[in-house]
Amino acid sequence: MKHFKLIVTLLILPLLQGCGEPAGPSNSGVYLLLDTSGTYTKELDNALKLVNVLLVKLESSDSLAVARIDTGSFSEKDIIAKTTFNDRPSEANKQKRHFRESMDTFVKKVKPSKYTDITGGVLQAAEYLNEKNTGRKTILIYSDLKEELPDGYMRDIPFQLEGFDIVALNVTKLRSDNVDPREYMNRLEDWQRRVEEGGGSWRVINDMDRLERIING
């Protein structure tokens, strides 16, 4: 659990707080995309710990949404839970409890998806956070970043991510990556290029042990 607190404290929280930004809305919006393909569903218990930390860190007027990445993720049907926290602490605590219950239920019942529409998920996340008009917008992608689409799906779409921070988490290596590491590096570089061409910022966080050494050092 402490590793996930480090992720938020060292890397996500600065994104939420901002620095030297022009006047505007001071609230934060976080949209977490969860890969549910194949064996990646085994990682969802760890993702749930991350959600719990976000629920602690986010405050009144902040928005949080969690959605699964599956066959066609550019749809609200894939949103597992979403809320904007009430100004009243008692109401906000109720919202957080219900949010956590929804996530617990999802993780217990989720079935692996055959496909991974990551692009669709990012498009949906950007649309949602733009509608919320939050001052700071963060999209977290908990995935191996391997996109696989059904026949006929078109996702060669430029992103519009000005003002967005995109953070890829737990980008595990696939079996094919071990055979040819260039596949892994090319996958990361391709996503970074697409995000930055769309005006967003990009970072990848994998080594939790290294983060622990940084904070303790």
N, C-alpha and C positions, 0 to 999 in steps of 0.2 A: 504493500500500500504506500509506503514512503516514497517509492520510485515515482508513483503517479503524482504525488504531492510535489515532487521536485519538478516534474514536467510543467505543471501549472505555474508554480512559483517562479521558476527560472526563465521559462520561455513563453508561456501563454499569458501569464498575468501582465508582463510588460506590454504585450500587444493590446490587452484590454485597457490598460491604464493610459497608454499613449504618452507622447512627449513632445512638447513644443508645437502642438497642433493648433490650427486656427479655431476661433470660437465656433461652437456648434453644439449639437447634442452630446452630452457627456456619458450617455449610457452605452452599454456594450451588447453586441449580439454575437452569439456563438452557435454555429451549426456543425454538428458532428455527423460525419458519414461513416457508417459501419459496413465493412465488407462481409457479406454472408455467403460467399461462394465456397464450395468444396470444404476442405478441412479448416478453412479460416474461421468457421463457426466456433472452433475450439478456443479461439482467441477472445471470444466475446466476454468471458468472465473478467478478463483483465480490462477490457474496454468499459465494463460496468463500473469498475473501480475508478476509472477516469471520470465517468459521469458523476459519481458520488463526490469527487473532489470539485468538479465544476459547480455542482449544486451548493457546495459550501462557499466557493469563492464569489459566485455571482450574487448581485444585490438587487434591491428594489429598482424597478424600471428596466433592468437588464432582460434580454430575451435569450432563451435557450431552446434549441430543437435538435432532435436526434432522428436520423433516418437511415434506413437500410439501403445498401447498394445491391440492386438485383437486375432483372431482365430489362426493365425500362424505368430508370430511376427519376426521370423528369416528370414527376407526378407527386401530388400530395398524399397519395395512397401509401407511399413508402415512408411517410413520417410516422415514427413510432410514438413520439411524445413531443409536445411543443408548449411553450408558455412564455408570458411576459410577467415578471414577478411584481406583485402588488406592493404599493408603498407601505401598507400596514404589515409589520413583521409577522403578526399572527397569521394573516392570510398568505403571506409569502411562504411561511413554513408549511402550511397546508398544501400549497402548490408544489413545493419541493417533495413533500411526502408522496403525493399522488404521482408525480413525475417518476420518482424512484420505484414506486409500485408498478407503473407501466413498463419500465425497463426490466424489472425483475421478471415480469410475466413474459415479456418478449424473449428474453434470453432462455427461459425454460422451454418455450414452445417453438423457437425458430427452427426452420428447416433450411438446409443449404440451397442456395440459388445456383442455377446452372450457368448463369451469365453474370457479368459485372459491368454495368453501365456507369462507369465512374464519371464520364463527361456529363451525362444526364444528371447525375447527382450534384455535381458542382453547379450546373446551370440552375437547378432547382434551389440549391442553397443560396446562390447569389440573388435569385428572385425573391426568396423569402426574406432575406436580411434587408434588401432594398425596400421592400414593402414595410418593414418595421422601422426603417429610417433611423437606425441606431448610429451613434456617433462613431463607434469602432466596430468593424465587421471582421470576424475570424471564422474561417472554414477549416475544420479539422478532418483529415482523411485517415481513417484507421484501416489500412489496406496494404496489400503487396503491390498495388498500383498496376496490376496486370489487367488490362481491359479486354473483355471478351463480349462480343455483341451477337445477337441473333441475326440471321440473314435478313437483309432489307433495312436494318437500322443504320441511319446516317448520323454520324457524330463529328463530321469534319466541320465544326462550328467554332469560330473564334470566340474566346471568352471576353467578357467585359467586366474586368475585375479591379477597376480603379478604386483605391481605398480599401481593398481587401487584403488580409493576411491569410495565406494558405499554408497550413502546417501538415505535413505528411508524417504519420506516426506508425511505428512498428512495421516498417516496410521490410517484411521478411523475404528472404531469398527463396526462389523456387528451385526445384530440382534441376531444371535446365540452366539456371543461373550458375549453379556449381560446375556444370560442364563447360559453360562459356560465360565467364563473369562480365563480358562485354554486354550481354543482354540486360543484366541488372543495371549497369551504369547508363546504358542507352535509354532504358525506361525512365530512370530518374531525370536524365538530361532532357528528355522529350517533354515530360510534365513541367519541368522548370521553365523550359522555353515557352510552352503554351501559356502558362500562368503569367510570366513576365511580359510576354507580347500583349497580353490582355490588360496590362497595367497593374497587376497584383504583385505582392511580395511572396517569396517561396522559401521554405526551409524544411529540412528532413531531420527528424529526431528518432534515433534508434538506440543509442548506447546509454541505457539508464545508469549503469555502473559508473560511467565517465561523468555523468551529471552529479552523482553522489560525491565523487571525489572533488569536483569543482566547488560545490557548496560547502564541503567540509574543509577545503584547503584554504 
